[in-house]
Amino acid sequence: DAGVIQSPRHEVTEMGQEVTLRCKPISGHDYLFWYRQTMMRGLELLIYFNNNVPIDDSGMPEDRFSAKMPNASFSTLKIQPSEPRDSAVYFCASSSPARQLLNTEAFFGQGTRLTVV
Amino acid sequence: AQKVTQAQTEISVVEKEDVTLDCVYETRDTTYYLFWYKQPPSGELVFLIRRNSFDEQNEISGRYSWNFQKSTSSFNFTITASQVVDSAVYFCALSEATSYGKLTFGQGTILTVHP
């Protein structure tokens, strides 16, 4: 398996523009997570899905942020409009349920480094 | 609420020294899971180990070892005979029982191993 795939790896955009980050989870994993990493706040969970359904979005910072998972193999995180303080590394991760015995830890993608100028 | 504390912000050692990274956690759950992840300079997050709350056996994997003590809510990580390639940020994390991916991370410890 290719692992969790995120695109783009780097994104530079101007303040006010819409940004869309993409994630393809590992096949067979039915949990998908979006994390954000900043110097100030470290790694924090933004939202997660189970079987394509959003379960907890309490970490989403503002209404400018939205996430979707239209099918089991694709998710997006959108920021509209973007602001300089959104600059961070955004990670996507996937896992299988804890009741399963094999390979159930969360596997992370390479991350998308977002810079909003 | 869950909380993970890594009190050591940065550690600097010389190659071949042993180094221990501390992790203390807080949770009200009786069943939970503890993790260590490594983030090398390239930026990806690499899974190192998972431990469940019912398994307090220490674990050794090559030069890596982990000490889980439920009585002190600690899950410490030791690298024996450190190498330059061990230089990275190391994160301790805690998850609830239902999903390994809903992680609460510590702030991370930056480990620098000098030749």
Interface residues (C-beta under 8 A of the other chain):
Chain A: Y31 F33 Y35 G42 L43 E44 L45 Y48 N50 D56 V89 F91 A93 S94 S95 P97 A98 T104 E105 A106 F107 F108 G109 Q110 G111 R113
Chain B: Y33 F35 Y37 G43 E44 L45 F47 R50 F91 S95 A97 T98 S99 Y100 G101 K102 L103 T104 F105 G106 Q107 G108
